[in-house]
């Protein structure tokens, strides 16, 4: 600290400036604090100080980073100051600006009243993504009593650690991995290991832990995009992540635009497992889920399965029910590729949208919604009050006596049997997800966040079959 006055700057990035107003609201107490602690506020436009300094002792930064200009300004500030304090939730975890992630320009226009977006916008992020933060004051807005307490300690030269006694709880970097279908946001990750666990259960091990101490993180090998690793893109990690740090590419906006353009002439092609899971989650008759889809604007709901397009070869055929199983066999059983056929192709009319439980199916089209995406669309609909209706059509494959291998244990077992020559003919359907499609990577979140009742979903699938199929 300087022996003369302690020079302080207070800056804003993307935010509402509510934290800074909390400081100004201290009034006379703020003036007394400045005098007592021998502090000079050199930069704070709300107080009329607008001349920036070349050097500061302490800088408080409010708001999230939302543009390339913010990044440059933040790095400049970091070079100028001895101590940098993150002021409020926006600066430390992204706060309200962070909710703009994955939103279209059209949606942002509605929020900002058509005003032009900031120059060269970037995904809203906390300042901790770009610079080292020495201290932070949480809250939206901050508690100005905590601000007073922190300033007094810093003025006395009391360097104390926050969050952990031996080192400051502030990562040096935030890992971010983006891919065509899956992405990982290290800012959100709490390193619980659930994604690693399910990946290991399937036998993939595409995710693991890197670094030590406070910088420990979940990552793919060498931080490569998911599709460049041995990941099979099943998406189960997105279902097991409790904080949404791993997510898949959403196509909700594409479907919403299609609904508007088609004026109520859009058809939903829904897999039975998807219908059963949604009905189980909401605790309603499956017919009410169909009614809810029509309430969203679909003119027809067709009970359907891509297995209609299975084309086995003569002799022995290994049929992956999605791209996930196809990648699995190619990577881990390449010697069996001669028996492998391509996953069922999704063939629907141009005015159709697929509703599926399978994340990997999203690789085939922009007009494919998982049940979890449908769950998002249904959140404002009172489903219980709707009258149940039947599907407009049922287009499902006939039972052909195919052998099913369900879950990683059975899949590995039957592929090993084929490799050893115990199985030489027939058509084998592979379902890599534990418990099969009823627990696919795109299935909706349950009312019970701890554990999903698999048997409940199976019973609901039987109800769907009895009501509409048998």
URLINVEN-V411595 format. One record per residue. RES is the residue in one letter. OMEGA is omega in radians with two decimals (NA if undefined). NEAR is the number of other ideal C-beta (glycine too) atoms within 10 Angstrom. D_CENTER is the distance of its C-alpha to the mean C-alpha in whole Angstrom. Layout:
# URLINVEN-V411595
res->RES omega->OMEGA near->NEAR d_center->D_CENTER
res->RES omega->OMEGA near->NEAR d_center->D_CENTER
This chain:
# URLINVEN-V411595
res->X omega->3.09 near->15 d_center->42
res->X omega->-3.13 near->12 d_center->45
res->X omega->3.11 near->6 d_center->48
res->X omega->3.13 near->9 d_center->49
res->X omega->3.06 near->14 d_center->47
res->X omega->-3.05 near->22 d_center->43
res->X omega->-3.04 near->21 d_center->41
res->X omega->3.00 near->26 d_center->38
res->X omega->3.12 near->21 d_center->36
res->X omega->-3.03 near->24 d_center->33
res->X omega->3.07 near->23 d_center->30
res->X omega->2.96 near->20 d_center->28
res->X omega->-3.12 near->23 d_center->25
res->X omega->3.14 near->23 d_center->22
res->X omega->-3.05 near->24 d_center->23
res->X omega->-3.10 near->17 d_center->25
res->X omega->3.14 near->15 d_center->28
res->X omega->-3.13 near->17 d_center->28
res->X omega->3.12 near->29 d_center->28
res->X omega->3.10 near->24 d_center->31
res->X omega->3.08 near->13 d_center->33
res->X omega->3.10 near->21 d_center->33
res->X omega->3.13 near->23 d_center->35
res->X omega->-3.11 near->14 d_center->37
res->X omega->3.08 near->11 d_center->38
res->X omega->3.06 near->15 d_center->39
res->X omega->-3.10 near->8 d_center->42
res->X omega->3.14 near->7 d_center->45
res->X omega->3.09 near->12 d_center->44
res->X omega->3.13 near->19 d_center->42
res->X omega->3.10 near->10 d_center->45
res->X omega->3.13 near->12 d_center->46
res->X omega->-3.13 near->17 d_center->43
res->X omega->-3.13 near->17 d_center->44
res->X omega->-3.10 near->9 d_center->48
res->X omega->-3.05 near->11 d_center->47
res->X omega->3.14 near->17 d_center->45
res->X omega->-3.07 near->13 d_center->47
res->X omega->3.00 near->20 d_center->43
res->X omega->3.03 near->15 d_center->44
res->X omega->-3.08 near->19 d_center->41
res->X omega->-3.10 near->19 d_center->41
res->X omega->3.03 near->18 d_center->38
res->X omega->-3.07 near->18 d_center->37
res->X omega->3.14 near->12 d_center->37
res->X omega->3.13 near->13 d_center->37
res->X omega->3.10 near->13 d_center->40
res->X omega->3.11 near->7 d_center->42
res->X omega->-3.03 near->15 d_center->41
res->X omega->3.11 near->10 d_center->40
res->X omega->-3.12 near->6 d_center->42
res->X omega->3.12 near->13 d_center->39
res->X omega->3.07 near->15 d_center->40
res->X omega->-3.14 near->6 d_center->40
res->X omega->3.05 near->12 d_center->40
res->X omega->2.96 near->24 d_center->38
res->X omega->-3.14 near->21 d_center->38
res->X omega->3.01 near->23 d_center->35
res->X omega->3.02 near->23 d_center->33
res->X omega->-3.14 near->29 d_center->30
res->X omega->3.10 near->31 d_center->27
res->X omega->3.02 near->30 d_center->25
res->X omega->-3.14 near->28 d_center->22
res->X omega->3.06 near->27 d_center->19
res->X omega->-3.10 near->28 d_center->20
res->X omega->-3.14 near->24 d_center->19
res->X omega->3.09 near->17 d_center->22
res->X omega->3.08 near->13 d_center->23
res->X omega->3.10 near->15 d_center->26
res->X omega->-3.12 near->24 d_center->24
res->X omega->-3.13 near->19 d_center->24
res->X omega->-3.14 near->11 d_center->27
res->X omega->-3.12 near->15 d_center->29
res->X omega->3.13 near->20 d_center->27
res->X omega->3.07 near->12 d_center->28
res->X omega->3.13 near->11 d_center->31
res->X omega->-3.12 near->20 d_center->31
res->X omega->3.13 near->17 d_center->30
res->X omega->-3.05 near->9 d_center->33
res->X omega->-2.96 near->16 d_center->36
res->X omega->3.08 near->21 d_center->35
res->X omega->-3.11 near->15 d_center->36
res->X omega->3.10 near->17 d_center->33
res->X omega->-3.13 near->24 d_center->30
res->X omega->3.05 near->23 d_center->28
res->X omega->-3.00 near->26 d_center->25
res->X omega->3.05 near->30 d_center->26
res->X omega->-3.04 near->27 d_center->23
res->X omega->-3.10 near->25 d_center->20
res->X omega->-3.09 near->30 d_center->19
res->X omega->-3.02 near->33 d_center->20
res->X omega->-3.13 near->21 d_center->19
res->X omega->3.13 near->18 d_center->15
res->X omega->3.06 near->26 d_center->15
res->X omega->-3.12 near->22 d_center->16
res->X omega->3.11 near->16 d_center->16
res->X omega->-3.14 near->22 d_center->16
res->X omega->3.12 near->20 d_center->13
res->X omega->-3.14 near->11 d_center->12
res->X omega->3.11 near->17 d_center->13
res->X omega->3.09 near->13 d_center->10
res->X omega->3.07 near->13 d_center->10
res->X omega->-3.12 near->13 d_center->13
res->X omega->3.09 near->12 d_center->16
res->X omega->-3.14 near->8 d_center->19
res->X omega->3.14 near->9 d_center->21
res->X omega->3.13 near->11 d_center->19
res->X omega->3.10 near->13 d_center->19
res->X omega->3.14 near->13 d_center->23
res->X omega->-3.12 near->10 d_center->23
res->X omega->-3.04 near->11 d_center->22
res->X omega->3.01 near->10 d_center->24
res->X omega->3.08 near->6 d_center->27
res->X omega->3.10 near->7 d_center->27
res->X omega->-3.11 near->9 d_center->28
res->X omega->3.13 near->7 d_center->27
res->X omega->3.11 near->12 d_center->24
res->X omega->-3.13 near->14 d_center->25
res->X omega->3.12 near->8 d_center->26
res->X omega->-3.12 near->11 d_center->24
res->X omega->3.01 near->16 d_center->20
res->X omega->3.12 near->15 d_center->18
res->X omega->-3.12 near->16 d_center->14
res->X omega->-3.05 near->24 d_center->15
res->X omega->3.04 near->23 d_center->15
res->X omega->-3.11 near->24 d_center->17
res->X omega->3.14 near->28 d_center->20
res->X omega->3.10 near->21 d_center->20
res->X omega->-2.99 near->19 d_center->18
res->X omega->-3.10 near->18 d_center->21
res->X omega->3.07 near->18 d_center->24
res->X omega->3.12 near->13 d_center->25
res->X omega->-3.10 near->21 d_center->25
res->X omega->3.11 near->20 d_center->28
res->X omega->3.09 near->20 d_center->28
res->X omega->3.03 near->26 d_center->26
res->X omega->-3.09 near->24 d_center->26
res->X omega->3.06 near->15 d_center->23
res->X omega->3.13 near->18 d_center->23
res->X omega->0.03 near->14 d_center->23
res->X omega->3.11 near->22 d_center->26
res->X omega->2.97 near->24 d_center->27
res->X omega->-3.05 near->13 d_center->30
res->X omega->3.04 near->19 d_center->33
res->X omega->3.09 near->11 d_center->35
res->X omega->3.08 near->13 d_center->33
res->X omega->3.13 near->22 d_center->33
res->X omega->-3.11 near->17 d_center->37
res->X omega->-3.13 near->12 d_center->37
res->X omega->-3.14 near->20 d_center->35
res->X omega->3.13 near->22 d_center->37
res->X omega->-3.14 near->14 d_center->40
res->X omega->-3.13 near->14 d_center->39
res->X omega->3.14 near->23 d_center->38
res->X omega->3.11 near->19 d_center->41
res->X omega->-3.14 near->10 d_center->43
res->X omega->3.13 near->8 d_center->41
res->X omega->-3.14 near->9 d_center->40
res->X omega->-3.12 near->11 d_center->37
res->X omega->-3.07 near->10 d_center->35
res->X omega->3.11 near->13 d_center->31
res->X omega->2.96 near->14 d_center->28
res->X omega->-3.09 near->10 d_center->26
res->X omega->-2.97 near->11 d_center->28
res->X omega->-3.02 near->6 d_center->32
res->X omega->3.11 near->7 d_center->32
res->X omega->-3.10 near->10 d_center->29
res->X omega->-3.08 near->16 d_center->27
res->X omega->-3.13 near->10 d_center->24
res->X omega->-3.11 near->18 d_center->22
res->X omega->3.11 near->19 d_center->20
res->X omega->-3.13 near->9 d_center->22
res->X omega->3.07 near->13 d_center->19
res->X omega->-3.11 near->16 d_center->15
res->X omega->3.09 near->19 d_center->14
res->X omega->-3.13 near->14 d_center->12
res->X omega->-3.14 near->20 d_center->12
res->X omega->3.10 near->11 d_center->11
res->X omega->-3.13 near->18 d_center->13
res->X omega->-3.09 near->14 d_center->14
res->X omega->-3.06 near->19 d_center->11
res->X omega->3.03 near->24 d_center->9
res->X omega->-3.11 near->18 d_center->7
res->X omega->3.14 near->26 d_center->7
res->X omega->-3.09 near->21 d_center->8
res->X omega->3.10 near->18 d_center->11
res->X omega->-3.10 near->17 d_center->11
res->X omega->-3.00 near->16 d_center->9
res->X omega->3.09 near->20 d_center->10
res->X omega->3.07 near->11 d_center->13
res->X omega->3.12 near->12 d_center->15
res->X omega->3.08 near->14 d_center->15
res->X omega->-3.11 near->14 d_center->16
res->X omega->3.12 near->16 d_center->14
res->X omega->3.11 near->24 d_center->13
res->X omega->-3.12 near->19 d_center->16
res->X omega->-3.12 near->12 d_center->18
res->X omega->3.10 near->21 d_center->17
res->X omega->3.11 near->23 d_center->17
res->X omega->3.13 near->15 d_center->20
res->X omega->3.11 near->14 d_center->21
res->X omega->3.14 near->22 d_center->21
res->X omega->-3.07 near->15 d_center->23
res->X omega->-3.10 near->23 d_center->21
res->X omega->3.09 near->13 d_center->20
res->X omega->3.13 near->23 d_center->18
res->X omega->3.11 near->23 d_center->16
res->X omega->-3.14 near->15 d_center->18
res->X omega->3.06 near->12 d_center->19
res->X omega->3.09 near->14 d_center->21
res->X omega->-3.11 near->13 d_center->23
res->X omega->3.05 near->7 d_center->25
res->X omega->-3.05 near->9 d_center->25
res->X omega->-3.09 near->15 d_center->23
res->X omega->3.09 near->11 d_center->21
res->X omega->-3.06 near->13 d_center->20
res->X omega->3.00 near->19 d_center->16
res->X omega->-3.10 near->25 d_center->14
res->X omega->2.89 near->20 d_center->15
res->X omega->3.09 near->23 d_center->16
res->X omega->3.09 near->14 d_center->20
res->X omega->3.12 near->8 d_center->21
res->X omega->3.12 near->14 d_center->17
res->X omega->3.01 near->14 d_center->18
res->X omega->-3.04 near->16 d_center->15
res->X omega->-3.06 near->24 d_center->14
res->X omega->3.11 near->15 d_center->17
res->X omega->3.12 near->12 d_center->19
res->X omega->3.08 near->19 d_center->19
res->X omega->3.02 near->16 d_center->20
res->X omega->3.14 near->25 d_center->17
res->X omega->3.07 near->28 d_center->18
res->X omega->3.09 near->24 d_center->14
res->X omega->3.11 near->29 d_center->15
res->X omega->-3.14 near->30 d_center->11
res->X omega->3.12 near->26 d_center->12
res->X omega->3.13 near->28 d_center->10
res->X omega->3.14 near->22 d_center->7
res->X omega->-3.09 near->24 d_center->9
res->X omega->3.13 near->18 d_center->11
res->X omega->-3.07 near->21 d_center->9
res->X omega->-3.06 near->12 d_center->10
res->X omega->3.11 near->11 d_center->8
res->X omega->3.13 near->10 d_center->4
res->X omega->3.04 near->21 d_center->5
res->X omega->-3.11 near->24 d_center->5
res->X omega->3.10 near->19 d_center->3
res->X omega->-3.11 near->24 d_center->6
res->X omega->-3.11 near->15 d_center->8
res->X omega->3.11 near->15 d_center->9
res->X omega->-3.13 near->19 d_center->13
res->X omega->-3.08 near->14 d_center->13
res->X omega->3.11 near->14 d_center->15
res->X omega->-3.14 near->16 d_center->18
res->X omega->3.12 near->25 d_center->19
res->X omega->3.10 near->14 d_center->19
res->X omega->3.11 near->12 d_center->22
res->X omega->3.10 near->18 d_center->23
res->X omega->3.14 near->18 d_center->24
res->X omega->-3.10 near->11 d_center->26
res->X omega->-3.06 near->10 d_center->28
res->X omega->3.04 near->16 d_center->29
res->X omega->3.09 near->9 d_center->30
res->X omega->3.12 near->10 d_center->29
res->X omega->-3.12 near->12 d_center->30
res->X omega->-3.07 near->22 d_center->27
res->X omega->3.07 near->20 d_center->27
res->X omega->3.07 near->27 d_center->24
res->X omega->-2.93 near->26 d_center->25
res->X omega->3.09 near->28 d_center->23
res->X omega->-3.11 near->23 d_center->23
res->X omega->-3.13 near->23 d_center->25
res->X omega->3.10 near->24 d_center->23
res->X omega->3.13 near->30 d_center->20
res->X omega->-3.11 near->28 d_center->23
res->X omega->-3.11 near->27 d_center->24
res->X omega->3.13 near->31 d_center->20
res->X omega->3.13 near->28 d_center->20
res->X omega->-3.14 near->23 d_center->23
res->X omega->-3.11 near->27 d_center->23
res->X omega->-3.11 near->23 d_center->20
res->X omega->3.12 near->19 d_center->22
res->X omega->-3.09 near->12 d_center->25
res->X omega->3.01 near->18 d_center->27
res->X omega->3.14 near->19 d_center->29
res->X omega->3.14 near->26 d_center->27
res->X omega->3.11 near->20 d_center->29
res->X omega->3.05 near->22 d_center->28
res->X omega->3.09 near->29 d_center->24
res->X omega->3.10 near->26 d_center->26
res->X omega->3.13 near->20 d_center->28
res->X omega->3.10 near->23 d_center->25
res->X omega->3.10 near->25 d_center->24
res->X omega->3.07 near->16 d_center->27
res->X omega->3.11 near->15 d_center->26
res->X omega->3.11 near->15 d_center->23
res->X omega->3.09 near->18 d_center->26
res->X omega->-3.12 near->25 d_center->26
res->X omega->3.14 near->15 d_center->30
res->X omega->3.00 near->17 d_center->30
res->X omega->-3.08 near->24 d_center->28
res->X omega->3.03 near->19 d_center->29
res->X omega->-2.85 near->24 d_center->28
res->X omega->3.07 near->26 d_center->28
res->X omega->3.08 near->19 d_center->27
res->X omega->3.11 near->22 d_center->26
res->X omega->2.99 near->16 d_center->29
res->X omega->-3.03 near->14 d_center->31
res->X omega->3.05 near->13 d_center->31
res->X omega->3.14 near->20 d_center->32
res->X omega->-3.12 near->11 d_center->35
res->X omega->3.09 near->17 d_center->36
res->X omega->-3.14 near->13 d_center->39
res->X omega->3.14 near->6 d_center->42
res->X omega->-3.10 near->11 d_center->42
res->X omega->3.10 near->17 d_center->39
res->X omega->2.98 near->18 d_center->36
res->X omega->-3.06 near->27 d_center->32
res->X omega->3.04 near->24 d_center->30
res->X omega->-3.08 near->25 d_center->26
res->X omega->3.07 near->26 d_center->24
res->X omega->3.10 near->32 d_center->21
res->X omega->-3.13 near->21 d_center->21
res->X omega->3.12 near->28 d_center->19
res->X omega->3.13 near->24 d_center->23
res->X omega->3.10 near->23 d_center->24
res->X omega->-3.12 near->22 d_center->23
res->X omega->-3.12 near->25 d_center->23
res->X omega->-3.13 near->21 d_center->27
res->X omega->-3.08 near->14 d_center->27
res->X omega->-3.00 near->14 d_center->26
res->X omega->3.10 near->15 d_center->28
res->X omega->-3.07 near->18 d_center->31
res->X omega->3.12 near->10 d_center->32
res->X omega->-3.14 near->10 d_center->35
res->X omega->-3.08 near->16 d_center->34
res->X omega->3.13 near->11 d_center->33
res->X omega->3.11 near->10 d_center->37
res->X omega->-3.00 near->22 d_center->36
res->X omega->3.02 near->21 d_center->32
res->X omega->-3.13 near->15 d_center->32
res->X omega->3.11 near->12 d_center->29
res->X omega->-3.10 near->25 d_center->26
res->X omega->3.13 near->21 d_center->27
res->X omega->3.13 near->11 d_center->26
res->X omega->-3.13 near->20 d_center->25
res->X omega->3.10 near->11 d_center->28
res->X omega->3.12 near->18 d_center->28
res->X omega->-3.10 near->8 d_center->30
res->X omega->3.12 near->7 d_center->28
res->X omega->-3.10 near->14 d_center->28
res->X omega->3.07 near->20 d_center->25
res->X omega->-3.14 near->24 d_center->22
res->X omega->3.01 near->26 d_center->21
res->X omega->-2.96 near->25 d_center->19
res->X omega->3.04 near->28 d_center->18
res->X omega->-2.95 near->30 d_center->16
res->X omega->3.10 near->29 d_center->16
res->X omega->-3.07 near->29 d_center->13
res->X omega->3.12 near->27 d_center->15
res->X omega->-3.11 near->25 d_center->17
res->X omega->3.08 near->27 d_center->15
res->X omega->-3.03 near->19 d_center->17
res->X omega->-3.04 near->17 d_center->20
res->X omega->3.03 near->14 d_center->19
res->X omega->-3.07 near->12 d_center->17
res->X omega->3.09 near->19 d_center->19
res->X omega->3.13 near->24 d_center->17
res->X omega->2.99 near->25 d_center->15
res->X omega->3.11 near->29 d_center->13
res->X omega->3.10 near->27 d_center->15
res->X omega->3.06 near->24 d_center->11
res->X omega->3.07 near->20 d_center->11
res->X omega->3.11 near->26 d_center->15
res->X omega->3.09 near->17 d_center->14
res->X omega->-3.12 near->15 d_center->13
res->X omega->-3.07 near->18 d_center->16
res->X omega->-2.94 near->20 d_center->18
res->X omega->-3.12 near->7 d_center->17
res->X omega->-3.11 near->6 d_center->20
res->X omega->3.07 near->16 d_center->23
res->X omega->-3.02 near->9 d_center->25
res->X omega->-3.12 near->18 d_center->25
res->X omega->-3.06 near->10 d_center->28
res->X omega->-3.11 near->8 d_center->30
res->X omega->3.08 near->18 d_center->30
res->X omega->-3.11 near->8 d_center->33
res->X omega->3.08 near->15 d_center->32
res->X omega->-3.14 near->17 d_center->33
res->X omega->3.03 near->14 d_center->33
res->X omega->3.11 near->23 d_center->31
res->X omega->3.09 near->15 d_center->33
res->X omega->3.05 near->12 d_center->33
res->X omega->-3.10 near->12 d_center->33
res->X omega->-3.09 near->12 d_center->32
res->X omega->-3.13 near->16 d_center->32
res->X omega->3.06 near->14 d_center->34
res->X omega->3.07 near->6 d_center->37
res->X omega->-3.05 near->6 d_center->37
res->X omega->3.11 near->9 d_center->38
res->X omega->3.09 near->7 d_center->39
res->X omega->3.06 near->15 d_center->36
res->X omega->3.14 near->13 d_center->35
res->X omega->2.99 near->15 d_center->31
res->X omega->-3.00 near->21 d_center->30
res->X omega->3.13 near->18 d_center->27
res->X omega->-3.06 near->17 d_center->24
res->X omega->-3.12 near->20 d_center->24
res->X omega->3.14 near->13 d_center->28
res->X omega->3.14 near->16 d_center->30
res->X omega->3.12 near->27 d_center->28
res->X omega->-3.11 near->17 d_center->29
res->X omega->-3.08 near->12 d_center->33
res->X omega->3.09 near->19 d_center->33
res->X omega->3.06 near->22 d_center->33
res->X omega->3.12 near->13 d_center->35
res->X omega->3.08 near->13 d_center->38
res->X omega->-3.13 near->19 d_center->37
res->X omega->-3.11 near->12 d_center->38
res->X omega->3.09 near->8 d_center->41
res->X omega->-3.14 near->7 d_center->42
res->X omega->3.12 near->9 d_center->42
res->X omega->-3.04 near->17 d_center->41
res->X omega->3.11 near->9 d_center->42
res->X omega->-3.12 near->9 d_center->42
res->X omega->3.13 near->14 d_center->39
res->X omega->-3.07 near->20 d_center->36
res->X omega->3.06 near->22 d_center->33
res->X omega->-3.12 near->22 d_center->30
res->X omega->3.06 near->24 d_center->27
res->X omega->-3.00 near->24 d_center->24
res->X omega->-3.09 near->30 d_center->22
res->X omega->3.07 near->30 d_center->19
res->X omega->-3.09 near->17 d_center->21
res->X omega->3.03 near->15 d_center->23
res->X omega->-3.04 near->21 d_center->22
res->X omega->-3.13 near->24 d_center->21
res->X omega->3.10 near->25 d_center->21
res->X omega->-3.12 near->20 d_center->18
res->X omega->-3.07 near->32 d_center->16
res->X omega->-3.13 near->27 d_center->13
res->X omega->-3.10 near->29 d_center->12
res->X omega->-3.02 near->30 d_center->14
res->X omega->3.06 near->22 d_center->13
res->X omega->-3.12 near->14 d_center->13
res->X omega->3.03 near->15 d_center->17
res->X omega->3.08 near->11 d_center->19
res->X omega->-3.06 near->10 d_center->19
res->X omega->-3.08 near->8 d_center->16
res->X omega->-3.04 near->6 d_center->18
res->X omega->3.08 near->7 d_center->19
res->X omega->3.13 near->21 d_center->19
res->X omega->-3.10 near->13 d_center->23
res->X omega->-3.13 near->14 d_center->23
res->X omega->3.10 near->10 d_center->27
res->X omega->3.14 near->17 d_center->26
res->X omega->3.09 near->22 d_center->24
res->X omega->3.13 near->17 d_center->27
res->X omega->3.11 near->12 d_center->29
res->X omega->3.09 near->25 d_center->27
res->X omega->3.08 near->21 d_center->27
res->X omega->3.09 near->12 d_center->31
res->X omega->3.10 near->16 d_center->31
res->X omega->-3.12 near->23 d_center->30
res->X omega->-3.12 near->14 d_center->32
res->X omega->-3.10 near->9 d_center->35
res->X omega->-2.95 near->15 d_center->35
res->X omega->-2.96 near->17 d_center->34
res->X omega->-3.03 near->11 d_center->35
res->X omega->NA near->7 d_center->37
